[in-house]
Amino acid sequence: MQYRTRIEDHKCAACYQALTIPAHYQNREYYHKACWDNAVLALANAERIAREVNPSLFIHEGVMPS
C-alpha cells in the first residue's frame, strides 16, 4: 500500500463494500479486517477438515499423497 492511500476510494475484495478502518492490504487488494479474519479462519477450518478426512494430506508442507 502506498503512503497516503485514500481508503475511501477502495472496496473490500471479499464483500465489495466501501472500505473502512481497520483495513488489511494483501496481494494488491484491500479487505476489511473482519473479512480477512473470517477468510483466514475458514481456510484453517478447511485444512483441519481435510486432515481429518485424509490424514496423509499435508497442505502447508506441500506434500502430495502418493
C-alpha positions in Angstrom: 0.0 0.0 0.0 1.4 3.3 -0.9 1.8 6.0 1.7 -1.2 8.3 1.9 -3.5 5.9 0.0 -7.1 7.1 0.4 -9.0 4.2 2.0 -12.4 5.7 1.0 -11.5 5.2 -2.7 -11.3 1.4 -2.4 -13.7 -1.5 -1.9 -13.2 -4.7 0.1 -12.2 -7.6 -2.2 -14.3 -10.0 -0.2 -17.6 -8.3 0.3 -17.3 -5.4 -2.2 -18.5 -2.8 0.3 -16.7 0.5 0.8 -13.5 0.0 2.8 -13.4 1.2 6.4 -10.7 1.2 9.0 -9.3 -1.2 10.3 -8.3 -2.5 6.8 -5.9 -5.2 5.6 -3.8 -5.0 2.4 -2.7 -8.2 0.8 -1.6 -9.0 -2.8 -2.6 -5.6 -4.1 -6.2 -6.0 -2.7 -7.9 -4.3 0.2 -10.0 -6.1 2.8 -11.9 -5.2 5.9 -10.1 -6.6 8.9 -13.2 -8.7 9.8 -13.4 -10.1 6.2 -9.7 -11.0 6.2 -10.0 -12.7 9.6 -13.1 -14.7 8.5 -11.2 -15.9 5.4 -8.2 -17.0 7.5 -10.5 -18.9 9.9 -12.3 -20.5 7.0 -9.1 -21.7 5.4 -7.8 -23.1 8.8 -11.1 -24.9 9.2 -11.0 -26.4 5.7 -7.4 -27.6 6.3 -8.5 -29.2 9.6 -11.4 -31.0 7.9 -9.1 -32.1 5.1 -6.7 -33.6 7.6 -9.4 -35.5 9.4 -10.8 -36.9 6.1 -7.4 -37.7 4.7 -4.6 -37.6 7.3 -2.0 -38.1 4.6 -2.6 -34.5 3.3 0.0 -32.1 4.5 -1.2 -28.9 2.9 1.3 -26.5 4.4 4.2 -28.8 3.7 3.3 -29.1 0.1 3.5 -32.9 0.2 1.0 -34.6 -2.2 -0.3 -38.1 -1.3 1.1 -40.9 -3.4 
